[in-house]
Amino acid sequence: MFRRILLAYDGSDASTTAADLAIDLARRYGARLTVVSVARPPEFGDEVETEAVIENSRAYHETLLDAVRTRVKASGIDATFMVEVGHPTEQIIAAAERAETDLIVLGHRGKTLFQRLRLGSVSKQVVQYADCPVLVVR
């Protein structure tokens, strides 16, 4: 049923639970797994500052992916890992389109109602704009 699964991973408890589910689904269906973590660029700053912040953020997200890499490798699943820079919703959807994903799996951040209304929710936006099914894990 699923040939390509994309996991959006940010190191949160919800995304760790989502990783467990995505690995299990990939194993069950013999699917290829793409794991993406998104580093957000700073809202302001000069060019030199911005580049330094992005590089530090990239390094941090690569470290986040190490935990998932270990679990995926142990499961024997064919997987690709990437760190993208930009708005999480846009980068998750773009990565899913590039990988021709059949399913996106991501965690729900558990923001308060006020935070969701004010800031929006990445999971809600991915559900709204993705061209494939999205599984949100709580």
GIMO-V354426 format. One record per residue. SS is DSSP state (helix for helix, strand for strand, loop for the rest). PSI is psi in whole degrees, -180 to 180 (NA if undefined). NEAR is the number of other ideal C-beta (glycine too) atoms within 10 Angstrom. Layout:
# GIMO-V354426
((SS PSI NEAR) (SS PSI NEAR))
This chain:
# GIMO-V354426
((loop -49 8) (loop 128 19) (loop -29 13) (strand 122 18) (strand 136 27) (strand 128 31) (strand 124 31) (strand 120 30) (loop 129 24) (loop 7 19) (loop -6 17) (loop 166 15) (helix -42 11) (helix -39 18) (helix -26 24) (helix -41 16) (helix -40 15) (helix -37 25) (helix -44 25) (helix -44 15) (helix -43 15) (helix -41 31) (helix -43 22) (helix -45 12) (helix -43 19) (helix -40 26) (helix -46 14) (helix -42 10) (helix -1 15) (loop 34 10) (loop 155 21) (strand 137 19) (strand 131 26) (strand 127 24) (strand 124 25) (strand 138 26) (strand 139 26) (strand 122 22) (strand 127 22) (loop 131 14) (loop 157 14) (loop 152 11) (loop -30 6) (loop 171 7) (loop 163 12) (loop 170 7) (helix -42 7) (helix -45 8) (helix -46 11) (helix -46 14) (helix -43 12) (helix -43 12) (helix -43 15) (helix -44 15) (helix -42 12) (helix -41 11) (helix -42 18) (helix -47 15) (helix -42 12) (helix -46 13) (helix -34 22) (helix -41 15) (helix -41 12) (helix -40 19) (helix -20 19) (helix -40 9) (helix -41 13) (helix -40 23) (helix -45 14) (helix -47 10) (helix -40 14) (helix -44 23) (helix -42 10) (helix -27 9) (helix -12 13) (loop 17 9) (loop 143 19) (loop 120 11) (strand 155 21) (strand 141 14) (strand 139 18) (strand 150 17) (strand 124 19) (strand 159 18) (strand 130 14) (loop -161 13) (loop 130 15) (helix -47 20) (helix -49 21) (helix -43 15) (helix -37 21) (helix -47 28) (helix -42 23) (helix -43 14) (helix -40 20) (helix -40 24) (helix -44 13) (helix -38 12) (loop 1 18) (loop 53 12) (loop 140 27) (loop -22 17) (strand 135 22) (strand 132 28) (strand 128 28) (strand 160 28) (strand 155 24) (loop 129 17) (loop -21 19) (loop 32 12) (loop 157 16) (loop 165 8) (helix -43 7) (helix -45 8) (helix -41 12) (helix -41 14) (helix -40 10) (helix -46 9) (helix -20 10) (loop 172 13) (loop 130 18) (helix -46 23) (helix -41 26) (helix -41 16) (helix -38 16) (helix -45 21) (helix -43 16) (helix -38 12) (helix -13 12) (loop 149 19) (loop 2 10) (loop 170 16) (strand 148 12) (strand 130 22) (strand 114 16) (strand 124 19) (strand 132 18) (loop NA 11))
